[in-house]
Amino acid sequence: MKNDQPLDPKEISDLDKVIHSPTRLKIMLVLMSVEEADFTFISNAAELTRGNLSANLSKLEETGYIKIEKKFIERVPKTIASITPAGKKALEEYSSTLGPILDSLRN
């Protein structure tokens, strides 16, 4: 989008609807900042309830944006999530699409 052109509301349709959810966006941003994270860490960092986090992790895993593994750490079962290359690419594309839309509102 060029700054000298008016905002085209249709450009919002180009946003990835999976990532555009505020809850899933928070999860993706948390996972972009770490190599991997356990369920409790993500829940605390994103300020999400366990049920809300679980449902949204499943949606992100279904789209291939994150990978979920079950591990035992010191004999304690842990759910570990990490962002996939597809997830990184999707988040970068989301940012590239949303950034110019928000910039045009500032001008």
Stockholm file with secondary structure:
# STOCKHOLM 1.0

chainA/1-107         MKNDQPLDPKEISDLDKVIHSPTRLKIMLVLMSVEEADFTFISNAAELTRGNLSANLSKLEETGYIKIEKKFIERVPKTIASITPAGKKALEEYSSTLGPILDSLRN
#=GR chainA/1-107 SS CCTTSCCCGGGGGGSCHHHHSHHHHHHHHHHHTSSCEEHHHHHHHHTCCHHHHHHHHHHHHHTTSEEEEEEEETTEEEEEEEECHHHHHHHHHHHHHHHHHHHHHHC
#=GC SS_cons         CCTTSCCCGGGGGGSCHHHHSHHHHHHHHHHHTSSCEEHHHHHHHHTCCHHHHHHHHHHHHHTTSEEEEEEEETTEEEEEEEECHHHHHHHHHHHHHHHHHHHHHHC
//
